[in-house]
Amino acid sequence: MVLAEELEAKLKNNLAAEAVVRVVDKSGGCGSSFDLFIVSDEFDKVPLLKRHRKIHDMLEDEMPSIHALTMKLYTVAQYEKVKEKEEAVKEDMQSLVGKDADAAANQNDPSA
């Protein structure tokens, strides 16, 4: 069985010191399905497929035990753009929820 903590430690040991590495066990504890999230400038100018291969190579010993592996691999600049988009979506959703709440309140308000 593969543990998320072991994968995270191995990746941190093989990536640049500034890399942000998060590993989540999505298998319910049996160690067969993981989500990886890595932010590192080590990925700068490296195509996505080569990034994935690099991570697969680092986890060569563990891969036979892993059924599913989802990877989100970003440079710092790419991650900043992703965060900006997520914040914009979050703001849009909050404004929509606010409008829906206002509309619902007006429907229930006999004076409106």
All heavy atoms as an XYZ file, in Angstrom:
868
protein
N       0.834     -1.183      0.000
C       0.000      0.000      0.000
C       0.884      1.253      0.000
O       1.895      1.309      0.689
C      -0.909      0.000      1.226
C      -1.820      1.208      1.258
S      -3.091      1.131      2.520
C      -2.236      1.852      3.893
N       0.469      2.233     -0.768
C       1.195      3.498     -0.866
C       0.484      4.532      0.001
O      -0.737      4.631     -0.010
C       1.236      3.982     -2.336
C       1.973      5.293     -2.447
C       1.863      2.934     -3.235
N       1.253      5.295      0.753
C       0.686      6.346      1.603
C       0.936      7.712      0.980
O       2.008      7.963      0.410
C       1.310      6.314      2.994
C       1.091      5.041      3.811
C       1.865      5.125      5.118
C      -0.390      4.819      4.070
N      -0.042      8.596      1.105
C       0.085      9.952      0.572
C       1.308     10.655      1.150
O       2.027     11.355      0.435
C      -1.187     10.750      0.858
N       1.560     10.452      2.433
C       2.693     11.102      3.093
C       4.024     10.648      2.483
O       4.954     11.439      2.342
C       2.682     10.810      4.599
C       1.500     11.382      5.346
C       0.227     10.531      5.224
O       0.307      9.361      4.774
O      -0.844     11.050      5.559
N       4.099      9.361      2.129
C       5.317      8.833      1.511
C       5.530      9.437      0.124
O       6.657      9.804     -0.235
C       5.245      7.313      1.401
C       5.275      6.595      2.724
C       4.977      5.106      2.603
O       4.645      4.632      1.495
O       5.088      4.418      3.633
N       4.447      9.526     -0.649
C       4.559     10.127     -1.982
C       4.992     11.589     -1.873
O       5.867     12.042     -2.616
C       3.224     10.039     -2.734
C       2.753      8.671     -3.170
C       1.408      8.780     -3.876
C       3.771      7.997     -4.071
N       4.355     12.311     -0.957
C       4.681     13.727     -0.787
C       6.146     13.905     -0.401
O       6.845     14.756     -0.956
C       3.755     14.350      0.259
C       3.836     15.854      0.298
C       2.696     16.479      1.089
O       1.536     16.084      0.901
O       2.999     17.381      1.893
N       6.635     13.097      0.523
C       8.036     13.184      0.953
C       8.981     12.871     -0.204
O       9.979     13.573     -0.403
C       8.285     12.240      2.118
N       8.662     11.845     -0.966
C       9.528     11.470     -2.078
C       9.571     12.577     -3.130
O      10.641     12.916     -3.645
C       9.041     10.158     -2.707
C       9.982      9.628     -3.752
C       9.627      8.207     -4.133
C      10.762      7.599     -4.945
N      10.518      6.184     -5.221
N       8.424     13.158     -3.439
C       8.383     14.234     -4.423
C       9.143     15.462     -3.926
O       9.908     16.070     -4.676
C       6.931     14.587     -4.767
C       6.185     13.517     -5.556
C       4.690     13.784     -5.546
C       6.715     13.427     -6.979
N       8.949     15.818     -2.667
C       9.660     16.973     -2.103
C      11.168     16.757     -2.132
O      11.930     17.694     -2.368
C       9.192     17.253     -0.676
C       7.838     17.918     -0.612
C       7.435     18.200      0.817
C       6.118     18.926      0.877
N       5.687     19.224      2.248
N      11.605     15.539     -1.901
C      13.037     15.228     -1.920
C      13.624     15.283     -3.318
O      14.829     15.479     -3.474
C      13.301     13.846     -1.320
C      13.153     13.829      0.179
O      13.299     14.849      0.847
N      12.847     12.672      0.716
N      12.787     15.101     -4.341
C      13.278     15.069     -5.713
C      13.011     16.346     -6.505
O      13.458     16.462     -7.636
C      12.659     13.882     -6.463
C      13.283     12.578     -6.038
O      14.407     12.272     -6.409
N      12.568     11.813     -5.235
N      12.283     17.270     -5.909
C      11.999     18.538     -6.572
C      12.776     19.665     -5.892
O      13.317     19.494     -4.809
C      10.495     18.837     -6.528
C       9.622     17.931     -7.387
C       8.154     18.079     -7.002
C       9.818     18.231     -8.869
N      12.803     20.810     -6.534
C      13.488     21.975     -5.982
C      12.899     22.319     -4.610
O      11.716     22.076     -4.341
C      13.349     23.159     -6.932
N      13.716     22.898     -3.765
C      13.324     23.191     -2.383
C      12.092     24.090     -2.295
O      11.299     23.965     -1.363
C      14.494     23.837     -1.641
N      11.908     24.976     -3.281
C      10.785     25.913     -3.211
C       9.470     25.300     -3.688
O       8.413     25.921     -3.594
C      11.091     27.181     -4.024
C      10.594     27.184     -5.468
C      11.366     26.291     -6.435
O      12.498     25.883     -6.127
O      10.836     26.017     -7.513
N       9.505     24.094     -4.166
C       8.301     23.458     -4.716
C       7.232     23.269     -3.640
O       7.523     22.909     -2.508
C       8.644     22.113     -5.341
N       6.005     23.547     -4.031
C       4.850     23.272     -3.182
C       4.276     21.947     -3.653
O       3.954     21.790     -4.833
C       3.791     24.381     -3.303
C       2.539     24.023     -2.512
C       4.368     25.713     -2.857
N       4.170     20.985     -2.751
C       3.704     19.643     -3.104
C       2.571     19.254     -2.164
O       2.726     19.306     -0.944
C       4.842     18.596     -2.986
C       4.324     17.205     -3.320
C       6.019     18.975     -3.871
N       1.443     18.880     -2.747
C       0.314     18.365     -1.977
C      -0.132     17.055     -2.606
O      -0.293     16.971     -3.821
C      -0.877     19.334     -1.977
C      -0.581     20.674     -1.359
C      -0.404     20.583      0.162
N      -0.083     21.878      0.725
C       1.146     22.310      0.976
N       2.180     21.551      0.694
N       1.360     23.492      1.496
N      -0.343     16.051     -1.787
C      -0.815     14.745     -2.252
C      -2.054     14.390     -1.440
O      -2.030     14.434     -0.210
C       0.266     13.655     -2.073
C      -0.261     12.306     -2.540
C       1.546     14.028     -2.824
N      -3.125     14.038     -2.142
C      -4.374     13.666     -1.486
C      -4.743     12.252     -1.902
O      -4.800     11.943     -3.093
C      -5.518     14.640     -1.869
C      -6.826     14.214     -1.218
C      -5.156     16.065     -1.489
N      -4.971     11.398     -0.909
C      -5.406     10.026     -1.168
C      -6.908     10.051     -1.438
O      -7.700     10.356     -0.566
C      -5.095      9.136      0.040
C      -5.432      7.668     -0.193
O      -6.163      7.355     -1.156
O      -4.962      6.843      0.590
N      -7.289      9.753     -2.671
C      -8.701      9.774     -3.068
C      -9.327      8.386     -3.025
O     -10.453      8.196     -3.449
C      -8.832     10.347     -4.484
C      -8.257     11.739     -4.657
C      -8.986     12.750     -3.837
C     -10.198     13.219     -4.576
N     -10.871     14.344     -3.984
N      -8.584      7.406     -2.526
C      -9.044      6.019     -2.557
C      -9.735      5.587     -1.269
O     -10.071      4.413     -1.132
C      -7.863      5.093     -2.838
O      -6.918      5.164     -1.792
N      -9.914      6.499     -0.357
C     -10.536      6.116      0.902
C      -9.580      5.433      1.855
O      -9.994      4.717      2.757
N      -8.289      5.603      1.625
C      -7.298      5.062      2.538
C      -6.575      3.820      2.069
O      -5.661      3.350      2.723
N      -6.977      3.273      0.918
C      -6.310      2.039      0.469
C      -5.060      2.328     -0.372
O      -4.346      1.405     -0.747
C      -7.275      1.126     -0.281
S      -7.753      1.688     -1.909
N      -4.785      3.602     -0.666
C      -3.536      3.959     -1.326
C      -3.444      3.609     -2.793
O      -2.364      3.332     -3.293
N      -4.570      3.652     -3.507
C      -4.520      3.301     -4.925
C      -4.889      4.445     -5.856
O      -4.738      4.336     -7.067
C      -5.446      2.110     -5.206
O      -6.789      2.466     -4.964
N      -5.362      5.565     -5.302
C      -5.791      6.692     -6.124
C      -5.380      8.000     -5.448
O      -5.731      8.234     -4.290
C      -7.315      6.645     -6.303
O      -7.765      7.725     -7.073
N      -4.658      8.830     -6.198
C      -4.125     10.060     -5.621
C      -4.310     11.252     -6.545
O      -4.292     11.111     -7.771
C      -2.620      9.914     -5.346
C      -2.298      8.867     -4.335
C      -1.985      7.575     -4.726
C      -2.299      9.159     -2.985
C      -1.683      6.592     -3.801
C      -2.004      8.186     -2.040
C      -1.694      6.901     -2.454
N      -4.471     12.421     -5.935
C      -4.407     13.699     -6.633
C      -3.100     14.357     -6.210
O      -2.812     14.453     -5.014
C      -5.563     14.622     -6.246
C      -6.890     14.221     -6.853
O      -6.902     13.355     -7.753
O      -7.925     14.780     -6.429
N      -2.317     14.783     -7.201
C      -1.071     15.512     -6.932
C      -1.258     16.956     -7.351
O      -1.810     17.235     -8.419
C       0.097     14.942     -7.729
C       0.471     13.489     -7.556
C       1.694     13.174     -8.414
C       0.755     13.174     -6.114
N      -0.770     17.854     -6.537
C      -0.767     19.278     -6.847
C       0.646     19.762     -6.580
O       1.132     19.668     -5.449
C      -1.768     20.012     -5.945
C      -1.695     21.502     -6.063
C      -2.352     22.154     -7.087
C      -0.972     22.241     -5.152
C      -2.279     23.533     -7.195
C      -0.893     23.616     -5.248
C      -1.551     24.267     -6.275
N       1.321     20.229     -7.633
C       2.705     20.676     -7.478
C       2.886     22.011     -8.178
O       2.489     22.175     -9.334
C       3.697     19.646     -8.063
C       3.506     18.276     -7.392
C       5.138     20.136     -7.906
C       4.311     17.157     -8.027
N       3.494     22.958     -7.465
C       3.858     24.254     -8.038
C       5.369     24.384     -7.901
O       5.904     24.332     -6.793
C       3.166     25.421     -7.305
C       3.606     26.753     -7.899
C       1.650     25.270     -7.365
N       6.039     24.529     -9.045
C       7.493     24.648     -9.033
C       7.963     25.313    -10.319
O       7.491     24.976    -11.407
C       8.137     23.265     -8.919
O       9.541     23.382     -9.005
N       8.906     26.211    -10.199
C       9.484     26.818    -11.395
C      10.392     25.843    -12.132
O      10.871     26.139    -13.218
C      10.222     28.119    -11.050
C       9.251     29.283    -10.929
O       8.176     29.232    -11.566
O       9.551     30.249    -10.205
N      10.592     24.682    -11.551
C      11.305     23.610    -12.230
C      10.563     23.188    -13.511
O      11.153     22.622    -14.418
C      11.374     22.409    -11.279
C      12.640     21.627    -11.358
C      12.705     20.583    -10.253
O      12.489     20.931     -9.072
O      12.980     19.426    -10.589
N       9.263     23.488    -13.560
C       8.445     23.138    -14.718
C       8.471     24.216    -15.803
O       7.856     24.043    -16.852
C       6.989     22.908    -14.303
C       6.804     21.754    -13.365
C       5.983     21.875    -12.252
C       7.423     20.538    -13.581
C       5.783     20.819    -11.385
C       7.235     19.464    -12.720
C       6.417     19.615    -11.620
N       9.169     25.317    -15.538
C       9.219     26.407    -16.512
C       9.789     25.912    -17.843
O      10.830     25.251    -17.877
C      10.075     27.555    -15.965
C       9.938     28.813    -16.787
O       8.826     29.085    -17.278
O      10.951     29.522    -16.944
N       9.072     26.204    -18.916
C       9.446     25.841    -20.294
C       9.498     24.326    -20.515
O      10.135     23.864    -21.454
C      10.749     26.507    -20.700
C      10.654     28.023    -20.687
C      11.933     28.689    -21.117
C      11.728     30.199    -21.012
N      12.959     30.925    -21.047
N       8.847     23.567    -19.630
C       8.771     22.110    -19.787
C       7.335     21.786    -20.206
O       6.393     22.127    -19.482
C       9.119     21.380    -18.474
C       8.966     19.880    -18.635
C      10.525     21.747    -18.017
N       7.147     21.146    -21.355
C       5.786     20.808    -21.794
C       5.077     19.906    -20.781
O       5.724     19.150    -20.036
C       6.004     20.056    -23.113
C       7.381     20.429    -23.566
C       8.165     20.730    -22.314
N       3.759     19.971    -20.780
C       2.960     19.236    -19.801
C       3.266     17.741    -19.804
O       3.406     17.126    -18.740
C       1.468     19.477    -20.058
C       0.514     18.885    -19.034
C       0.791     19.416    -17.640
C      -0.926     19.179    -19.433
N       3.361     17.137    -20.970
C       3.628     15.699    -21.039
C       4.967     15.347    -20.386
O       5.073     14.358    -19.652
C       3.595     15.216    -22.489
C       3.736     13.712    -22.704
C       2.662     12.940    -21.944
C       3.679     13.383    -24.179
N       5.975     16.181    -20.594
C       7.285     15.923    -19.975
C       7.228     16.119    -18.460
O       7.919     15.433    -17.717
C       8.362     16.808    -20.601
C       8.751     16.359    -21.987
C       9.937     17.123    -22.513
C      10.311     16.597    -23.893
N      11.480     17.247    -24.450
N       6.389     17.043    -18.004
C       6.210     17.227    -16.567
C       5.628     15.947    -15.962
O       6.100     15.458    -14.940
C       5.250     18.388    -16.275
C       5.760     19.738    -16.683
C       4.723     20.801    -16.430
N       5.110     22.052    -17.049
C       4.482     23.202    -16.872
N       3.421     23.262    -16.075
N       4.896     24.291    -17.481
N       4.598     15.425    -16.633
C       3.957     14.203    -16.137
C       4.943     13.033    -16.141
O       4.988     12.260    -15.180
C       2.722     13.877    -16.986
C       1.527     14.682    -16.606
N       0.418     14.129    -16.041
C       1.279     16.016    -16.700
C      -0.470     15.081    -15.803
N       0.026     16.234    -16.205
N       5.719     12.927    -17.201
C       6.703     11.845    -17.267
C       7.739     11.968    -16.148
O       8.163     10.961    -15.564
C       7.390     11.838    -18.621
C       6.512     11.294    -19.719
C       7.240     11.260    -21.042
N       6.368     10.754    -22.085
C       6.438     11.111    -23.347
N       7.345     11.981    -23.754
N       5.602     10.607    -24.234
N       8.136     13.201    -15.868
C       9.121     13.433    -14.806
C       8.579     12.929    -13.462
O       9.282     12.249    -12.710
C       9.453     14.930    -14.723
C      10.441     15.287    -13.653
C      10.778     16.765    -13.686
C      11.848     17.050    -12.660
N      12.598     18.252    -12.938
N       7.324     13.235    -13.176
C       6.715     12.794    -11.916
C       6.556     11.277    -11.910
O       6.860     10.615    -10.911
C       5.358     13.502    -11.684
C       5.553     15.019    -11.612
C       4.680     12.955    -10.442
C       6.528     15.511    -10.561
N       6.098     10.720    -13.026
C       5.991      9.258    -13.123
C       7.344      8.596    -12.868
O       7.421      7.577    -12.172
C       5.458      8.834    -14.497
C       3.973      8.753    -14.563
N       3.281      7.606    -14.290
C       3.043      9.689    -14.867
C       1.991      7.828    -14.429
N       1.822      9.083    -14.779
N       8.404      9.166    -13.437
C       9.749      8.610    -13.228
C      10.152      8.665    -11.754
O      10.757      7.727    -11.231
C      10.779      9.341    -14.091
C      10.645      9.036    -15.570
O       9.928      8.072    -15.928
O      11.245      9.786    -16.377
N       9.805      9.773    -11.081
C      10.129      9.890     -9.659
C       9.405      8.834     -8.825
O       9.920      8.395     -7.802
C       9.736     11.280     -9.139
C      10.629     12.388     -9.585
S      10.016     13.941     -8.890
C      10.925     15.100     -9.898
N       8.212      8.461     -9.281
C       7.381      7.520     -8.530
C       7.385      6.126     -9.156
O       6.458      5.335     -8.956
C       5.938      8.054     -8.457
C       5.773      9.432     -7.812
C       4.321      9.870     -7.868
C       6.299      9.441     -6.381
N       8.447      5.825     -9.885
C       8.544      4.558    -10.613
C       8.280      3.338     -9.714
O       7.563      2.414    -10.109
C       9.923      4.442    -11.257
C      10.131      3.187    -12.050
C      11.513      3.132    -12.688
O      12.353      4.011    -12.420
O      11.729      2.184    -13.447
N       8.834      3.330     -8.526
C       8.661      2.185     -7.630
C       7.224      2.053     -7.118
O       6.746      0.947     -6.874
C       9.613      2.289     -6.432
C      11.069      2.196     -6.852
O      11.358      1.641     -7.929
O      11.926      2.707     -6.089
N       6.548      3.192     -6.955
C       5.192      3.179     -6.412
C       4.114      2.965     -7.483
O       3.003      2.523     -7.167
C       4.910      4.509     -5.678
C       5.700      4.709     -4.424
C       7.137      5.201     -4.641
O       7.504      5.531     -5.792
O       7.888      5.250     -3.663
N       4.419      3.287     -8.725
C       3.405      3.268     -9.783
C       2.683      1.924     -9.950
O       1.470      1.919    -10.197
C       3.994      3.734    -11.121
C       4.290      5.230    -11.176
S       2.926      6.300    -10.688
C       1.759      5.959    -11.990
N       3.338      0.779     -9.801
C       2.593     -0.482     -9.948
C       1.453     -0.640     -8.935
O       0.488     -1.352     -9.202
C       3.670     -1.560     -9.740
C       4.944     -0.902    -10.115
C       4.781      0.531     -9.676
N       1.536      0.041     -7.803
C       0.498     -0.053     -6.767
C      -0.570      1.023     -6.898
O      -1.576      0.990     -6.186
C       1.124      0.069     -5.380
O       2.077     -0.947     -5.185
N      -0.338      1.992     -7.783
C      -1.272      3.110     -7.934
C      -2.178      2.847     -9.125
O      -1.716      2.620    -10.240
C      -0.504      4.441     -8.098
C       0.296      4.734     -6.826
C      -1.469      5.581     -8.404
C       1.190      5.950     -6.928
N      -3.479      2.895     -8.871
C      -4.467      2.663     -9.926
C      -4.775      3.952    -10.688
O      -4.951      3.927    -11.898
C      -5.751      2.091     -9.311
C      -6.880      1.984    -10.270
N      -6.904      1.067    -11.291
C      -8.032      2.694    -10.376
C      -8.016      1.210    -11.982
N      -8.714      2.186    -11.443
N      -4.876      5.063     -9.967
C      -5.235      6.340    -10.596
C      -4.384      7.457     -9.999
O      -4.212      7.539     -8.788
C      -6.707      6.638    -10.385
N      -3.888      8.321    -10.887
C      -3.041      9.437    -10.456
C      -3.417     10.663    -11.276
O      -3.241     10.686    -12.495
C      -1.566      9.087    -10.666
C      -0.534     10.083    -10.166
C      -0.610     10.214     -8.653
C       0.863      9.643    -10.591
N      -3.960     11.664    -10.597
C      -4.319     12.920    -11.242
C      -3.272     13.953    -10.853
O      -2.965     14.097     -9.671
C      -5.709     13.400    -10.777
O      -6.665     12.389    -11.078
C      -6.097     14.696    -11.454
N      -2.737     14.655    -11.849
C      -1.678     15.627    -11.571
C      -2.052     17.019    -12.046
O      -2.490     17.187    -13.175
C      -0.384     15.200    -12.268
C       0.223     13.951    -11.731
S       1.828     13.604    -12.485
C       1.367     12.287    -13.585
N      -1.864     17.981    -11.173
C      -1.951     19.404    -11.502
C      -0.552     19.947    -11.270
O      -0.103     20.055    -10.131
C      -2.947     20.128    -10.594
C      -4.343     19.564    -10.629
C      -5.066     19.984    -11.856
C      -6.509     19.485    -11.753
N      -7.280     19.786    -12.906
N       0.152     20.248    -12.359
C       1.558     20.652    -12.285
C       1.708     22.042    -12.881
O       1.474     22.235    -14.076
C       2.431     19.645    -13.048
C       2.199     18.164    -12.721
C       3.023     17.274    -13.628
C       2.517     17.889    -11.259
N       2.090     23.009    -12.068
C       2.157     24.405    -12.492
C       3.516     25.025    -12.186
O       4.167     24.653    -11.207
C       1.127     25.252    -11.726
C      -0.293     24.815    -11.861
C      -0.937     24.174    -10.808
C      -1.017     25.065    -13.013
C      -2.267     23.783    -10.905
C      -2.343     24.679    -13.123
C      -2.965     24.046    -12.068
O      -4.272     23.659    -12.163
N       3.884     26.024    -12.987
C       4.944     26.944    -12.576
C       4.283     27.947    -11.635
O       3.048     28.018    -11.550
C       5.545     27.694    -13.774
O       4.531     28.513    -14.359
C       6.120     26.745    -14.810
N       5.074     28.748    -10.958
C       4.516     29.756    -10.061
C       3.645     30.733    -10.852
O       2.526     31.060    -10.438
C       5.637     30.501     -9.289
C       5.072     31.653     -8.486
C       6.393     29.528     -8.392
N       4.110     31.173    -12.012
C       3.350     32.120    -12.836
C       2.028     31.506    -13.295
O       0.987     32.172    -13.279
C       4.173     32.557    -14.040
N       2.053     30.254    -13.701
C       0.823     29.590    -14.124
C      -0.160     29.471    -12.968
O      -1.361     29.681    -13.132
C       1.129     28.192    -14.675
C       1.804     28.206    -16.010
C       2.301     26.825    -16.417
O       2.675     26.006    -15.591
N       2.309     26.585    -17.720
N       0.346     29.146    -11.809
C      -0.529     29.012    -10.647
C      -1.155     30.348    -10.271
O      -2.325     30.404     -9.891
C       0.211     28.402     -9.456
C      -0.693     28.247     -8.268
C      -1.793     27.396     -8.331
C      -0.476     28.961     -7.104
C      -2.652     27.266     -7.250
C      -1.326     28.830     -6.022
C      -2.408     27.989     -6.099
O      -3.263     27.864     -5.037
N      -0.404     31.413    -10.380
C      -0.956     32.746    -10.093
C      -2.132     33.046    -11.024
O      -3.150     33.598    -10.588
C       0.126     33.828    -10.216
C       1.188     33.757     -9.138
C       0.635     33.915     -7.737
O      -0.319     34.703     -7.533
O       1.146     33.236     -6.832
N      -2.012     32.685    -12.294
C      -3.113     32.888    -13.244
C      -4.324     32.035    -12.874
O      -5.463     32.494    -12.946
C      -2.663     32.563    -14.671
C      -1.739     33.592    -15.259
C      -1.344     33.224    -16.675
C      -0.338     34.213    -17.224
N       0.104     33.851    -18.582
N      -4.082     30.805    -12.469
C      -5.168     29.918    -12.056
C      -5.883     30.514    -10.848
O      -7.122     30.528    -10.785
C      -4.633     28.496    -11.744
C      -5.675     27.652    -11.020
C      -4.179     27.814    -13.016
N      -5.114     31.017     -9.882
C      -5.711     31.625     -8.690
C      -6.570     32.824     -9.060
O      -7.659     33.008     -8.517
C      -4.629     32.052     -7.698
C      -4.130     30.935     -6.854
C      -3.206     31.309     -5.712
C      -2.781     32.716     -5.580
N      -1.767     32.939     -4.534
N      -6.080     33.652     -9.998
C      -6.850     34.820    -10.429
C      -8.182     34.396    -11.037
O      -9.223     34.978    -10.739
C      -6.049     35.637    -11.443
C      -4.901     36.408    -10.859
C      -4.041     37.081    -11.925
O      -4.498     37.221    -13.079
O      -2.909     37.468    -11.597
N      -8.155     33.374    -11.896
C      -9.386     32.890    -12.514
C     -10.343     32.341    -11.463
O     -11.545     32.593    -11.514
C      -9.080     31.808    -13.551
C      -8.488     32.331    -14.824
C      -8.249     31.198    -15.805
C      -7.550     31.711    -17.046
N      -7.258     30.621    -17.991
N      -9.815     31.579    -10.515
C     -10.653     31.017     -9.458
C     -11.291     32.115     -8.622
O     -12.457     32.014     -8.239
C      -9.850     30.069     -8.578
C      -9.518     28.770     -9.257
C      -8.625     27.859     -8.424
O      -8.144     28.292     -7.345
O      -8.410     26.722     -8.849
N     -10.532     33.167     -8.329
C     -11.072     34.284     -7.553
C     -12.184     34.988     -8.324
O     -13.207     35.359     -7.746
C      -9.965     35.287     -7.184
C      -9.033     34.778     -6.107
C      -9.744     34.524     -4.789
O     -10.614     35.317     -4.393
O      -9.431     33.503     -4.159
N     -11.993     35.156     -9.638
C     -13.017     35.797    -10.462
C     -14.290     34.957    -10.480
O     -15.403     35.485    -10.356
C     -12.498     36.021    -11.882
N     -14.143     33.663    -10.617
C     -15.306     32.767    -10.613
C     -16.001     32.823     -9.265
O     -17.229     32.887     -9.183
C     -14.888     31.322    -10.967
C     -16.008     30.336    -10.688
C     -14.445     31.236    -12.414
N     -15.211     32.815     -8.198
C     -15.774     32.877     -6.848
C     -16.574     34.165     -6.658
O     -17.679     34.143     -6.122
C     -14.638     32.790     -5.825
C     -15.091     32.706     -4.401
C     -13.886     32.531     -3.485
C     -14.277     32.506     -2.035
N     -13.110     32.364     -1.168
N     -16.031     35.292     -7.127
C     -16.734     36.566     -7.018
C     -18.027     36.545     -7.829
O     -19.064     37.028     -7.370
C     -15.828     37.705     -7.481
C     -14.704     38.012     -6.522
C     -13.722     39.034     -7.067
O     -14.038     39.701     -8.082
O     -12.640     39.168     -6.481
N     -17.963     35.965     -9.043
C     -19.164     35.854     -9.870
C     -20.228     35.021     -9.171
O     -21.411     35.371     -9.173
C     -18.848     35.233    -11.234
C     -18.077     36.177    -12.149
O     -18.002     37.383    -11.840
O     -17.546     35.696    -13.166
N     -19.807     33.909     -8.591
C     -20.751     33.030     -7.899
C     -21.372     33.734     -6.693
O     -22.560     33.624     -6.451
C     -20.065     31.736     -7.455
C     -19.645     30.838     -8.605
S     -21.018     30.327     -9.660
C     -21.923     29.285     -8.555
N     -20.553     34.480     -5.970
C     -21.077     35.188     -4.808
C     -22.077     36.250     -5.222
O     -23.098     36.442     -4.557
C     -19.930     35.809     -4.005
C     -19.128     34.784     -3.245
C     -17.907     35.366     -2.560
O     -17.452     36.455     -2.890
N     -17.376     34.628     -1.599
N     -21.802     36.935     -6.326
C     -22.757     37.946     -6.778
C     -24.049     37.292     -7.260
O     -25.133     37.815     -7.027
C     -22.148     38.828     -7.866
O     -21.989     38.117     -9.075
N     -23.948     36.128     -7.904
C     -25.152     35.411     -8.331
C     -25.950     34.923     -7.134
O     -27.173     35.030     -7.115
C     -24.790     34.224     -9.223
C     -24.287     34.554    -10.616
C     -23.819     33.285    -11.322
C     -25.371     35.238    -11.430
N     -25.279     34.399     -6.145
C     -25.956     33.930     -4.944
C     -26.624     35.105     -4.253
O     -27.766     35.010     -3.793
C     -24.966     33.209     -3.990
C     -25.584     32.954     -2.637
C     -24.510     31.909     -4.620
N     -25.943     36.226     -4.210
C     -26.524     37.427     -3.610
C     -27.764     37.882     -4.348
O     -28.770     38.232     -3.736
N     -27.744     37.853     -5.684
C     -28.911     38.234     -6.477
C     -30.053     37.263     -6.252
O     -31.206     37.657     -6.135
C     -28.553     38.287     -7.967
C     -27.675     39.447     -8.343
C     -27.315     39.416     -9.816
C     -26.333     40.518    -10.151
N     -25.884     40.455    -11.539
N     -29.737     35.971     -6.198
C     -30.763     34.961     -5.948
C     -31.375     35.146     -4.565
O     -32.583     35.019     -4.389
C     -30.183     33.544     -6.069
C     -29.867     33.163     -7.511
O     -30.335     33.862     -8.428
O     -29.138     32.165     -7.702
N     -30.536     35.445     -3.598
C     -31.037     35.656     -2.237
C     -31.922     36.894     -2.193
O     -32.974     36.894     -1.546
C     -29.871     35.782     -1.258
N     -31.523     37.969     -2.895
C     -32.332     39.184     -2.951
C     -33.671     38.902     -3.627
O     -34.721     39.351     -3.168
C     -31.600     40.299     -3.702
C     -30.395     40.832     -2.939
O     -30.311     40.585     -1.708
O     -29.541     41.476     -3.572
N     -33.645     38.158     -4.717
C     -34.876     37.819     -5.435
C     -35.809     36.988     -4.561
O     -37.021     37.216     -4.516
C     -34.548     37.075     -6.725
N     -35.227     36.024     -3.857
C     -36.043     35.179     -2.963
C     -36.637     36.005     -1.840
O     -37.807     35.829     -1.479
C     -35.196     34.037     -2.416
N     -35.871     36.915     -1.295
C     -36.362     37.764     -0.217
C     -37.506     38.654     -0.717
O     -38.492     38.842     -0.032
C     -35.228     38.620      0.359
N     -37.357     39.167     -1.939
C     -38.400     40.025     -2.504
C     -39.685     39.250     -2.769
O     -40.780     39.776     -2.646
C     -37.915     40.702     -3.776
C     -36.902     41.803     -3.487
O     -36.874     42.345     -2.392
N     -36.065     42.096     -4.460
N     -39.564     37.973     -3.150
C     -40.742     37.151     -3.394
C     -41.526     36.909     -2.110
O     -42.751     36.832     -2.123
C     -40.347     35.790     -3.987
C     -39.978     35.849     -5.433
C     -39.597     34.466     -5.968
O     -39.258     33.575     -5.205
N     -39.667     34.329     -7.276
N     -40.806     36.800     -1.003
C     -41.450     36.515      0.272
C     -41.860     37.788      1.011
O     -42.491     37.717      2.055
C     -40.532     35.680      1.165
C     -40.270     34.303      0.566
O     -41.145     33.750     -0.096
N     -39.089     33.763      0.806
N     -41.503     38.936      0.495
C     -41.790     40.213      1.137
C     -43.057     40.798      0.518
O     -43.056     41.242     -0.624
C     -40.603     41.157      0.978
C     -40.783     42.471      1.707
O     -41.823     42.638      2.390
O     -39.895     43.331      1.596
N     -44.152     40.831      1.251
C     -45.401     41.342      0.673
C     -45.353     42.832      0.352
O     -46.119     43.310     -0.472
C     -46.453     41.056      1.758
C     -45.687     40.731      2.992
C     -44.299     40.355      2.597
N     -44.441     43.575      0.944
C     -44.359     45.002      0.661
C     -43.540     45.309     -0.586
O     -43.515     46.418     -1.054
C     -43.764     45.751      1.867
O     -42.406     45.315      2.063
N     -42.862     44.284     -1.145
C     -42.013     44.508     -2.319
C     -42.812     44.540     -3.597
O     -43.839     44.034     -3.772
C     -40.936     43.428     -2.405
